[in-house]
Amino acid sequence: MQVWVVDDESGILQVIEAVLLNAGHEVRTFSNVASLDQMIASDRPDAPDLLLIDARLGGESGLETAERLRREVESFSHVVIMSGDSEVADTIPPTIKWLRKPFRLDQLLQLLDALDSA
């Protein structure tokens, strides 16, 4: 599964990247929306199987970014919003999954397995 991960906390990005690579996934990480947008503008990549994005990134929210990218790139197979704020879950449409921070890495892998086989 090809996964794009966007989070402004470098430690979280590094851990998620290592775990997903070890599990056999292709991973691209971004520390902010601007770097993700820059990559899309320059590379014109195919959409990933999964966009895993933090809810609060400063400026545009993770949900706003996901919805914008679904219009600008091609439709993503899956989007997961990560957040420690349970109120965020109330704003997420049913087509997008929510992963509550902090989460265990095995929870992340189980979610990816479930999405991959859906």
N, C-alpha and C positions, 0 to 999 in steps of 0.2 A: 504494500500500500504506500502511495506517495503522500507524505504529510508535510504541510507547511505549519510551522509553529510561530506564533507572534506573542511575545511577552516582554515587558520592559525590565524584568528582573533577570539579570544574566545567569545567576545561579540556577534558577528554574529552567531556563533555556538549555543550559549545559546538561543538566540531569535528564530532562526529557529527551534531548537529542541522543544522549548515550544509551538510554534505555530502549528507545525506538530503533536505533541503528542495530543494537545488539539483538533485537527481536526480528531483524530482517527487513525493516521498513526503510524506504528512501525518505530522507528528512532534509528540509531547508528551514533554517531558523532566521527570525527577524526580531530585532530589539525594539522596533517601532513601526508604525504604519508607513512612515515616509520611506524607510528602506524597502519595505514590501512593495510599495507603489513604484519605486525606482526600478526594482528588479522586473516588475511586470512591464513597465514602459520600455525597458531596454531589451529584455529577453523574449517577450511575447510568449510565455510558456503556456502549455496546456494546463488546465485547472488540476489541482491535486485531487486525490481521492478524499482527503480530509483537510479542512482548515481548523486548526486548534488555536484559539485566540483568547487572550485575556480580555475580560469585560471592560476594564478601565486602563486605558493606555495614554490618557492625556489627549485632549482634543477630541477627535472622533472616537466613539466607543467601539468596543469589539463587535457589538451587534450591528452598529451602523456600517462599520468597515465590511463585515461579512455580507450584509445586504447590498452594499455598493459593488463589491467584487462579484457577486452573483450576477449583477447586471452588466458589468464591464468586461469580465473575463467570460468564460463559459460556465455554465452551472456546475457548482461543486457537487460531488456525490454527498458529502456530509460536512456539517459545520458543528463544532463543539465550542461553547463559550465556557471559559474557566473563570470562576469568581468565588471569593470568600463571602460575598454579600448575598444572603438568601433572598433579598428583595429583587435582585437581578433576575432570579429564576421566574418571577412573576411577569417580567417584560419579554421573555423569550418566546417566540412563536413555536408551535408544535413541530415544525420542520427542522428545528435546531435543538441539539442536545445541550445539557448543562452539566458541567463537572465541578462540584464544589471543592474549593481550595480550603484547607490543604487536603490533598488526596494521596492515597497510597499508590505507588507505581503499579502494583498489580491491578488496581482498579482501572487505571488508564489502559493497560494492556487488555484487560477483559472487555472494556468498552470498544477498543479498536477491533478486537476479534469479533464482537457482536456486529459492529458496523460493516466489517469486511464480509461477513457471511449473510448480511441482510439483502 
